[in-house]
Amino acid sequence: MNGWRSDTATLILRVACGLVFIPHGWSKVFGSGGVANFAQGLPSYGIPTMLGYVAAYSELVGGALLIIGLLTRIAAAFLAATMFVAAFVVQLPDALRDPDAAGKNKVFAAIRSIELPLSVLAAMLALVLLGGGRWSLDRVIRRRKTTAPPQQ
């Protein structure tokens, strides 16, 4: 793949996903009741309350890190884990138990219920593999480390 195209695609992916995550994290952290309100509902899914805090701050801080391209792979890994749990631990079981889906195609109902977190999970896995790209702070920092004069 052309380097310029690949880096442009990575930039678009980082910024778009960051813009998706920040409002979700913001509402969890600063919304009604704050993170505690969000996290207290997670034990009913078998998820420890502490992971609610991790998820909320991952979405808020991780979204910002994606946009600027700093610690891209780490932020994307945290966000991928968050989206995996959202898709397969929270939303999929809810969809399969939904009484409104009775008599409907359960496979399509299940896919529709997890389509957003599944899509974003795929994007985060792509960023884990790709990194921040040429137009990221990761690249600026890496370039400074490799071009720094040797210490005497």
N, C-alpha and C positions, 0 to 999 in steps of 0.2 A: 504494500500500500504506500502511496505517496506520503512522505513525511509531513508535508504541509497540510494535506488533507486529514491525515491521522491526528495531528495536533489540533487542528481546527475542530474536528469531531469530538475530541476529548474535551476541549474547552467548552463546547456547546453542551455536552453531556454533564460536565461538572457544574456549570452555571444553572442549567435547567433543573437538575436534581437538587442543588443547593436551594434554589428558590422554592422548590416543593417542600423540602424538609423544614426550613426555617419557620414558616407559619405554624406547622404542626407542633414543632418543639416549643415555640413561643406560647401557644395556647395551653400546652401541658405545664410549662414552667410558670407562666404569669397569669394563666386563666383563673377562673373561679375555683378557689380552693388550692391552687398551685399544684406542685408535683405530688404532694401528699394525697390530694384528692384523686389524681390519676392513678397513682401507685396502689392505693388501697383496694381497688377493684381487681387487681391482678391475681391475688391468691385464689380466687374462684376459678381461675384457669390453670392453677398449679404453678404459677409463676411467682417467685419470691418478690415481696414488695420492693426490696432494694433494686431489683432489675428495672422496676418502673422508673426509678430515678436515673439509672444508667440510660434507659431508652429516651427519656425526655431530654436530658442534657446532650445525648448523642445527636438527637435530631436538631436541636438548636445550635450547638457549637459545631457539630459535624457538618451541618448545612453551610455554615459560614466558612469553615475550613475548605470545603469543596469549592466554593466560589473563588476563593483566593488561591487555591491550589497548594495549600500547606498541609503537610502530613496526609496527603490525599489517600494513600493506600490504607493507612490506619483508620482514618475517618470512614472511608468506604467499607472497611471490614466491620466496624461497629454498626454502621447503618445497615449493612447486609444482614447481620445477625438480628437486628431489630426488625427488619422486614420479613425475615424468615419466621420469627416468632409471630408477628402480626398475621402473616398469611396462613401458616400451617397449625399454629397453636390456638390462635384466637378466632380468626374469621372463618376458616374452613369448618371446624367443628360446629360453630354457630349456624353456618349455612346448612350443614347436613341435618341439624336438629330443627330447622325452621319449619313450623307447621304450614306456612303459606306455600312451601315448595312441594307439598303433598300432591302426588299425581303428575308432577312435572319431571322433566329430565334432570335427575339429581347431578349428573356430571356437569351439565351446562350451568346449573344453578351454583354448583361449587366453584366452577371456574370464574363465573361472574362475580362471586363474592370475594375472590382473592386476586382479581386482575390487576388492581393498582399496586398492592404490595408485591405481587409477583413480578410485575414489570420493573418496579424500582429495585427489587432484589437483583434482577438480571443486570440492570444498569450499574449497581454497586459492585457486583462481581466483575463486570467489565473494567471498572475503574481500579479495582484491586489488581487486576492483571496489567492494565495499561499504565497506571500511575497518573500523575498530574499533567504530563505532556510538556511541550516546549514553553507554553505560556502559563507557567505556574511558579509560585514561590519555591516549590520543591526544586525546580530546575535552577532557579537563581542561586539557591543555597548550595546545591550540589556543584554548580559551576564555580562558585567562590572557593569551595573547599579544594577543588582540583587545580585551580589556578593560583592559589595562595603561595607566596614564596616560602621556601623551607625555613623553619625556625632554627636559629643557631644558638 
